[in-house]
Amino acid sequence: MLCNMPRAAQLDLLAEGLPIILKSAQGFWNAAVQLSDHSREARVLEGFCEEECAKIVILMDLVRCPKKLASSRAGKLTSVFYDHLGRLIYAEAQNWKPVNLAQLREYVDHSREGHYLEGYAGEYIVPNWSRYSRESTLYADIELHEDGQPYWNEPTQLGAIALGIPPPVLSLAEAMSALGLFDRRGLQAVADVWNQLEFVGTENFEDSRRLTGELFDRLDAEQLVTEAATDRHPGWIQNNWQMPMYNLEFREIPMKLSDLKAQQEAMLWSEIGYERGDY
């Protein structure tokens, strides 16, 4: 739907929907903190909250996308919006501190690998952790070990959520709301300011902070900052809103077992001080 809408109509729709998504996220979080005696269920609700907030930052990346790219990126971002792994990566990425967009791309690419190696010398082949931790907490299911033997997964019993501290991505979304970014005029301000620069590779966090500062000036000039705003909210956006990721890929990268086995062998010989072919 968003792919085929004019830019103004996109912003109209998002101004209506972003507060709805935030309310949904807050509802999940408020329920989670009530379940102190049910850690697994609290974690599930916390995860739902984070995924709802991820939807917000995904849509805000559509707004930050330069006008010349908006129509071509809308389809990709819509796909990420509806994909669990994409949402999980988006939520986690708000906590990362890459040097520039090129390094951020490396982080994202690693996070979307379907399987990877763990252990002292890569002796374990494990599934994508973001997806696995979500599903193993949600569901009882039959899983397979590397040797093909099936076993039952009992949903993970995790520790209590951290002292009732909201997920960072929720605090970020609430800061956006409080400072007026979800207002229709606020979204227009975001679009106008971020239209100046496409984030492709060498752009960095200082570029992002500079544009965010310009955005704050615009929000203040247009009196869009709400009464809910506090002194902490600008810092949440300046320091925790990741660089735009509309030029990155979020589809899972399938990993061949043969490639993983080759990596295992290389890691093993590296640990014992040989390069493959030296023996």
C-alpha positions as CSV (number, residue, x, y, z in Angstrom):
1,M,0.0,0.0,0.0
2,L,2.7,2.5,1.0
3,C,4.6,1.8,-2.2
4,N,1.9,3.2,-4.4
5,M,1.0,6.3,-2.4
6,P,2.2,9.8,-3.1
7,R,4.6,11.2,-0.5
8,A,2.1,13.5,1.1
9,A,-0.4,10.6,1.5
10,Q,2.2,8.4,3.0
11,L,2.9,11.0,5.7
12,D,-0.8,11.5,6.3
13,L,-1.2,7.7,6.9
14,L,1.9,7.5,9.1
15,A,0.7,10.5,11.3
16,E,-2.4,8.5,12.0
17,G,-0.7,5.2,12.6
18,L,2.4,5.9,14.5
19,P,0.6,6.9,17.7
20,I,-1.5,3.7,17.4
21,I,1.7,1.5,17.2
22,L,3.2,3.3,20.2
23,K,0.1,2.8,22.2
24,S,0.2,-0.9,21.3
25,A,3.9,-1.1,22.4
26,Q,3.2,0.6,25.7
27,G,0.3,-1.8,26.4
28,F,2.6,-4.8,26.0
29,W,5.2,-3.2,28.2
30,N,2.7,-2.2,30.9
31,A,1.4,-5.8,31.0
32,A,5.0,-7.2,31.1
33,V,5.9,-5.3,34.3
34,Q,2.9,-6.8,36.1
35,L,4.1,-10.3,35.5
36,S,7.0,-10.4,38.0
37,D,6.2,-14.0,38.9
38,H,6.0,-15.2,35.3
39,S,9.4,-14.3,33.7
40,R,8.9,-16.2,30.5
41,E,5.5,-14.5,29.8
42,A,6.9,-11.1,30.8
43,R,9.8,-11.6,28.3
44,V,7.3,-12.5,25.5
45,L,5.4,-9.3,26.1
46,E,8.6,-7.3,26.3
47,G,9.6,-8.8,22.9
48,F,6.2,-7.9,21.4
49,C,6.8,-4.3,22.7
50,E,10.2,-4.2,21.1
51,E,8.8,-5.4,17.7
52,E,6.1,-2.8,17.8
53,C,8.7,-0.1,18.4
54,A,10.8,-1.5,15.6
55,K,7.8,-0.9,13.3
56,I,8.0,2.7,14.4
57,V,11.7,3.2,13.6
58,I,11.2,1.3,10.3
59,L,8.5,3.7,9.2
60,M,10.5,6.7,10.4
61,D,13.3,5.5,8.1
62,L,10.8,5.7,5.3
63,V,10.2,9.3,6.3
64,R,14.0,9.9,6.5
65,C,14.5,8.5,3.1
66,P,15.3,11.2,0.5
67,K,12.3,12.0,-1.7
68,K,14.1,10.7,-4.9
69,L,14.4,7.3,-3.2
70,A,11.1,7.1,-1.3
71,S,9.1,5.2,-3.9
72,S,11.8,2.6,-4.6
73,R,12.6,2.0,-0.9
74,A,9.0,1.8,0.3
75,G,8.5,-1.8,-0.8
76,K,11.7,-2.9,0.9
77,L,10.9,-1.2,4.2
78,T,7.3,-2.5,4.1
79,S,8.8,-6.0,3.8
80,V,11.0,-5.4,6.8
81,F,8.0,-4.0,8.7
82,Y,6.2,-7.4,8.4
83,D,9.3,-9.6,9.0
84,H,10.1,-10.8,12.5
85,L,13.9,-11.0,11.9
86,G,14.0,-7.6,10.3
87,R,12.1,-6.1,13.2
88,L,14.4,-7.7,15.7
89,I,17.5,-6.4,14.0
90,Y,16.0,-2.9,13.7
91,A,15.3,-2.9,17.4
92,E,18.7,-4.2,18.4
93,A,20.4,-1.8,16.0
94,Q,19.2,1.3,17.9
95,N,21.8,0.3,20.6
96,W,24.8,-0.1,18.2
97,K,27.5,2.5,17.8
98,P,29.1,1.9,14.3
99,V,31.7,4.3,13.0
100,N,29.7,4.8,9.7
101,L,27.0,3.3,7.6
102,A,29.5,0.8,6.0
103,Q,30.2,-0.6,9.4
104,L,26.5,-0.6,10.3
105,R,25.9,-2.6,7.1
106,E,28.5,-5.2,8.4
107,Y,26.7,-5.4,11.7
108,V,23.3,-5.9,10.0
109,D,24.7,-8.5,7.6
110,H,26.1,-10.6,10.5
111,S,22.8,-10.3,12.4
112,R,20.8,-11.7,9.4
113,E,22.9,-14.8,8.9
114,G,20.7,-17.9,9.2
115,H,23.3,-19.9,11.1
116,Y,26.8,-19.2,12.5
117,L,29.5,-20.7,14.6
118,E,29.9,-20.5,18.4
119,G,32.3,-22.0,20.9
120,Y,36.0,-21.8,21.6
121,A,36.9,-23.0,18.1
122,G,33.6,-22.7,16.3
123,E,32.6,-26.2,17.3
124,Y,28.9,-25.4,17.5
125,I,26.6,-24.5,14.6
126,V,23.8,-22.4,16.0
127,P,20.7,-20.8,14.4
128,N,20.3,-17.1,14.1
129,W,20.2,-16.0,17.7
130,S,17.7,-13.1,17.4
131,R,15.1,-15.4,15.7
132,Y,15.9,-18.4,17.8
133,S,15.6,-16.6,21.2
134,R,12.3,-15.2,20.2
135,E,10.8,-18.5,19.0
136,S,12.3,-20.7,21.8
137,T,10.7,-18.4,24.4
138,L,7.3,-18.4,22.6
139,Y,6.9,-22.0,21.6
140,A,7.4,-25.6,22.7
141,D,8.6,-27.4,19.6
142,I,10.7,-30.2,18.1
143,E,14.2,-29.2,17.2
144,L,17.1,-31.0,15.5
145,H,20.7,-31.2,16.8
146,E,23.5,-30.9,14.3
147,D,23.7,-34.7,14.2
148,G,20.0,-34.9,13.1
149,Q,18.7,-36.2,16.4
150,P,15.3,-34.6,17.3
151,Y,14.6,-33.3,20.8
152,W,11.9,-31.2,22.5
153,N,12.5,-27.6,23.2
154,E,10.8,-26.4,26.4
155,P,10.2,-22.6,26.2
156,T,13.0,-20.8,27.8
157,Q,12.5,-19.6,31.4
158,L,14.4,-16.3,31.4
159,G,15.2,-14.0,34.3
160,A,12.8,-11.2,35.3
161,I,12.8,-8.1,33.0
162,A,15.5,-5.7,34.2
163,L,14.1,-3.9,37.2
164,G,11.1,-2.7,35.1
165,I,13.4,-0.6,32.9
166,P,11.7,0.0,29.5
167,P,13.5,-1.4,26.4
168,P,15.7,1.3,24.8
169,V,13.7,1.2,21.6
170,L,10.5,2.0,23.6
171,S,12.2,5.0,25.3
172,L,13.3,6.2,21.8
173,A,9.8,5.9,20.4
174,E,8.3,7.7,23.4
175,A,10.9,10.5,22.9
176,M,9.9,10.9,19.3
177,S,6.3,11.2,20.3
178,A,6.9,13.7,23.0
179,L,9.0,15.9,20.8
180,G,6.3,16.1,18.1
181,L,7.8,13.9,15.4
182,F,4.6,11.9,15.0
183,D,2.6,15.0,14.3
184,R,1.9,15.4,10.6
185,R,3.9,18.6,10.5
186,G,6.6,16.9,12.5
187,L,6.8,14.1,9.9
188,Q,7.1,16.8,7.2
189,A,10.0,18.3,9.2
190,V,11.7,15.0,9.4
191,A,11.3,14.4,5.7
192,D,12.5,17.9,4.8
193,V,15.6,17.8,7.0
194,W,16.8,14.3,6.2
195,N,16.1,14.9,2.5
196,Q,19.5,16.7,2.4
197,L,21.7,13.6,2.6
198,E,21.4,10.0,1.5
199,F,23.1,7.5,3.8
200,V,25.0,5.1,1.6
201,G,28.4,4.2,3.0
202,T,30.8,6.8,4.5
203,E,28.1,8.8,6.2
204,N,28.5,8.6,10.0
205,F,26.8,9.3,13.3
206,E,28.0,12.9,13.4
207,D,26.1,13.5,10.1
208,S,23.1,11.9,11.8
209,R,23.5,14.1,14.9
210,R,23.8,17.3,12.8
211,L,20.6,16.6,11.0
212,T,18.9,15.7,14.2
213,G,19.9,19.0,15.6
214,E,18.4,20.8,12.6
215,L,15.3,18.8,13.2
216,F,15.0,19.9,16.8
217,D,15.3,23.6,15.7
218,R,12.5,23.0,13.2
219,L,10.3,21.3,15.8
220,D,10.9,24.1,18.2
221,A,10.2,26.8,15.7
222,E,6.9,25.2,14.7
223,Q,5.9,24.7,18.3
224,L,5.5,21.0,17.8
225,V,7.1,19.9,21.1
226,T,4.4,18.5,23.4
227,E,3.8,19.0,27.1
228,A,5.0,15.4,27.7
229,A,8.6,16.3,26.6
230,T,11.3,16.3,29.3
231,D,15.0,17.3,29.2
232,R,15.9,13.7,28.6
233,H,14.0,13.2,25.4
234,P,16.3,15.1,23.1
235,G,19.2,13.0,24.3
236,W,17.4,9.8,23.6
237,I,17.0,10.8,20.0
238,Q,20.4,12.3,19.5
239,N,22.2,9.3,21.1
240,N,20.0,6.3,20.3
241,W,18.3,6.9,17.0
242,Q,20.4,4.9,14.6
243,M,21.6,6.2,11.2
244,P,19.0,5.6,8.5
245,M,19.0,2.0,7.2
246,Y,16.8,2.3,4.1
247,N,19.8,1.3,2.0
248,L,20.6,-1.9,3.9
249,E,19.3,-5.5,3.4
250,F,17.4,-7.3,6.1
251,R,16.5,-10.6,4.4
252,E,17.9,-13.7,6.1
253,I,21.2,-14.9,4.6
254,P,20.9,-18.7,4.1
255,M,24.1,-20.5,5.2
256,K,25.2,-23.8,3.6
257,L,26.2,-26.6,5.9
258,S,29.2,-27.2,3.8
259,D,30.4,-23.6,4.2
260,L,29.9,-23.8,7.9
261,K,31.9,-27.0,8.1
262,A,34.7,-25.4,6.2
263,Q,34.7,-22.5,8.5
264,Q,34.8,-24.9,11.5
265,E,37.8,-26.7,10.1
266,A,39.6,-23.4,9.4
267,M,38.9,-22.1,12.9
268,L,40.1,-25.4,14.4
269,W,43.4,-25.3,12.6
270,S,43.8,-21.6,13.4
271,E,43.4,-22.4,17.1
272,I,46.1,-25.0,17.1
273,G,48.5,-22.8,15.1
274,Y,48.3,-24.2,11.5
275,E,46.9,-22.9,8.3
276,R,45.0,-25.4,6.2
277,G,47.5,-27.0,3.8
278,D,50.5,-26.7,6.1
279,Y,50.3,-30.4,7.1
